[in-house]
Amino acid sequence: MLVALQIKKGLYKDYLNFLCEFDKITKVYNVSRDNDFGKLLCSRVKYSALPVKSCKDEHTVFLQLPKSRPLASAKNHYLFYSKEDQAKITDGLEVMFNNDFDRYYLQGMKLRMMQKDIIQSFIISRKLTGLIGDNEMLKKRQYREELEIIKIYTNKLLEKAKYSNSLVLDALKTPIYL
């Protein structure tokens, strides 16, 4: 039960590596209903009696949906996500990422870790770069590219953390009138 999904932002596309198991041979993400995102993907899929044309580009990922009771009749149909459903799924993925990052960041702050260390450990633990997982020797060029990705993601998440901190500090400074 294969279905295509468009994810335009690279950060969230990389976050799929944490949420779903990626098969390097078939280049397909194996979805599980054991997590909320897997349930979201299964609940949004549409069925068609005829093949549905979809745009396949660098933003397209392929998902292998699990055999389950909610998808019992899916094996007899072609599966697809409408444009609206794809937008809702990517919004849901972004929300899950933000919640996960916020929780991770707050836990790191409670442990009195430095901001940059929290963010880099989040990137590594969530498999947001290809440097993690393979113990193979990487070519120098690929290694440098992966380090650059870590640096870019670190800067993006640092900005997100600073913004969140400023919102909290502003809220604490605002007087409450009863």
N, C-alpha and C positions, 0 to 999 in steps of 0.2 A: 504494500500500500504506500506507494511513493507519491509525494506531492512537492511542488516547488513553492518557494517563498522568497520574496524580495526583501532584503535588509540593506538599506543604503548606507547606514553609518557603520564604519569598520569596528568601532569599539563594541557595539552590540552584537555584531557578527562574531567577533572573537569571544564574546561572553557566552555564546552558544557552546563553545568547547567545554565550559564548566557545567552547563545545564544538560547537555546531551552528549552521548558518546559519538565521536567522529570516526568513521571507518576510512582510513587513508587510501585503501585500495579502491573502493567504490565511490569515494568522495561524497558520502551520504551521512547525515546525522541520524542516529538511531534515537528516536523519541521514546521516552518512558512516561507512563501515567503516574509514576511514583512522585513526581514533583508538580508544582502548580503550573509551570509553563507547559509541560507535556499535556496536562488536562486542558489548558487553554487552546493549544494547537489542535487537539482532537475535537474540541467543542466547536471550533470555527470552520472546520473542513466542510466543503460542499460536494455533492455528488452530481455526476452527469452521465447520461447514457452514451454520449459521444465525446471523443477527445476534445479537450479545451486547449485552445492555443494560448501559450504563455510566453512572455518575453524572457529569454535566457541570456543573461549577461554576467558581468563580474559581481553584480549584487545578488545574484540568484543562488540560493542554497537549496539542497534537496533533502527532504526529511522522510525517513521511513517510519510511518506511524505503526504503533503496536496493534496486534490483534487483541481486541477487547470487546466486551459486551456492548458498550456504546457505539462501536464501529462494526458491529456484526454484519450489516448489509453493505459495507464499504467495498468488500472484495469483489462485488459484482458491478462496480461502477468505476468511472474515472474520477479521481479526486482533484480538487483545486480549491484555491482561496480567491474570493472576489477581491477587487481592489480595496473596497471598504474593509473587508476582513483583514487584509494584509496591513492596512494602516492601524487597525485596532490591535493586531498582534504585535506590531513593532512598538506601539505605545505601551502595551502591556509588558513587553520585554524591557523597555526603557524604565518603566516604573519598578519592575523587579530589580533591575540593576541598581537604580538609585536607592531603593530600600536596603538592598544588600550592602552597598557601599556605606551608607549612613550608619548601619548597625556595626559594621566592621570598624569604621572610623571611630565611633564612640567607644567601642570596646578597647581599641588601641589607646585612646586618650585616657580612659580609666586606668590603664596599665602604665600611664605616663611615658608612652613611646613618643618619639619625635614624629611630626607630621609626615615628613618625607619617608621615614621608615614604615609607617603605617600604610601609606599609599603603595610603596613598592612591594610590600608583602601582600597587599591585596591583589596587585597585578599578577604576582607570581602564583598565589593560591587560587586565583580564578582562571588561570591558564590564558591570560590575555596576550601572551606572546608565545611564539614557537620555540623559545629557548628551553622551555620547561617540558618535561615528559620524555624527551629523547636523550639518551646518553651517547648518541652518535657524535662523531667529530663533525663540527660545522665548518664550512668554508669561511674564511675570514670575512669575505664580503657579506655573506648571509648573517654572520654573527654581528657585524657592525650594523646591519639593517635592523636586526632584532633589538639591539641596544638602543637604536634611535627610536624605535616604536615604544620601548619602555620609557624613554625620556619624554616623548610626546604625551603618552598616557599619564605619566606622572604629573606633568604640567597641567593637563586638563583636569585631573582629579584634585590637584592642589587648589586650582581656581574654584572648583565646586565646593571644596572643604572651606575655603576662606569665605565664600558667599554664605554658606550655611552658618558658619560661626558669626558672621556679621548680622544675620537675621536674628539669631538667638540673643546676641549682645544688645541689639536695638530693642528687642522685645523686653529685655530685662531693664533697660533704661527708661522705658515708657512708664509714666506714673499710672496707677490704676485708681480710678475714681469710683467710689461706691455710692 
